Amino acid sequence: MKIARKEGSIHLKRWLFMLLAAIMILSVFTGCAGNKENNAAGQKESASSEGNAPGGTEAAEPLDLTLMLPIFKTNYPKDGSPVAAKLEELTNTKIHFEWVPNASYADKFNITLASGKLPDIIYVGDVKASSFVNAARSGAFWEVGPYLKDYPNLSGAKEVILSNSAIDGKNYGIYRGRALGRNGVVYRKDWLEKLGLEAPQTVDDFYNMLKAFKEQDPDGNGQADTYGMVLVKWTGGWASGFDTIKLWFGSPNKWGVQDGKLVPEHEYPQYLEALKFMKKLYDEQLINSDFAVMDSSKWNDPVVNNKAGVIVDVVDNGARLDDKIHAALQKEGKDEPDRHYMDVIGGVTGTDGALHTLPTSGFSGMLAIPKSSVKTEAELKQVLTFLDRLNEEDLQTMLNYGIEGVHYNLVDGYIERSGDTVLLESEVEGLNQMLPFIPEDKAKLVKQTALRLKQTEVQKANEATIVTNPAEALISAVYTQKGSQLDNVINDARIKFIVGQIDEAGLKSAFEVWRKTGGDELVNEMNELYSKTGK
């Protein structure tokens, strides 16, 4: 009996032990499941504008985001730096920035795309580039169009810009809104005044201004160390100031229309005349000799450093340059605070007596969301919530100007920026590259000086003189496959012509190479597409 009781006791203990173990295992799995559910819930809430979960519960887990963006400076905000950290706090995110110099961004984009290791949000500079179009068509990026209506700011995206940025009628990213009439001429007003010249109104006036800036010692240092205009690296279909200047000679914008047919711009005689003008500027050393390779991050330096007097670019660069010149002169104790050192115009009267302005497409690239890194619809909605939040006034202001009391002060309701350019570059500048500005720019304004008011007036006036690209919204299969090569043929030829490595015959020979290596196919296809638009 004693033996039986002992054995029964042993069996009972074993049974109780197994039961207890089972309960412990079950509780572990239950806890894991609960954590997964909590994590999932946290992800859905994580990009909200509030850092804490509702009802006083534990805060949601931050959303991890990696963004690949272009940078125009050699100094830039690092992960966790003050403004970036504040952004993370306000959006409940953890952000890693992959900054890429703008001059090499296109190459880096293609390398990243080919690697398959993509960030959560990637800036796409050219939405019609073959690499991106092919990737979008193959399903590599989320089509965001159907989701925009669900977000208070993104739902205000403009239809005309959505159309311009679409691929096959679908939107594979969030466009970065820009003023349509943004382009123009920015120049040193103080130099012009010193030399007794008036603002240029014709092509000849423009040329004479550049020549005077080189030959008449506009900085007054007694040395022949200045030149007229800064140009930066020409890549593919983009050619710095030439894109604007060619219109002054009557060239079309990318494509022209003759007898109802699309014709590429380089086949127009006016395009050749514009290239001859550029060659003249080069031969007379009125532009920088390294224009074909100069890094765009250094574009402003020659103007600020009293080496060059003109940039043909967006007119809102005028006030930025003016601020930098003021800051530089303040350090030397030579600043005149109420003076404008820069001025802007929309352009000059062309050779036909009319004004012709290069428009933007209403946007400057887009922010695309790869499916390889943002794998589910739930995750997509988190990212869109983050991008939507960026369009609120507080974040637009912060990502443009920094933190109040550190990078700027509010004076009579206007932004007054710090004069510490190193601080601004290392903690603020560049962060605005992620801003969509949809439906509009809501950020607080810097003090509206005469120059800034003029910039706004010029941009508005430009809208009446823009030269549209009639093929803007067309997507060509040929260009998708061969666009980069075709653009490079033209780009290499025009650079060689300007610097004197080939003559006019060599230029036209290169244009024939363009035709034979895919240009004829492109022209035919573009006209087929154009005929379907009913124009």
Summary of the structure (lengths in Angstrom):
residues: 535
radius of gyration: 28.6
end to end distance: 105.7
largest distance: 123.6
contacts: 1696
relative contact order: 0.14
helix: 48%
strand: 15%
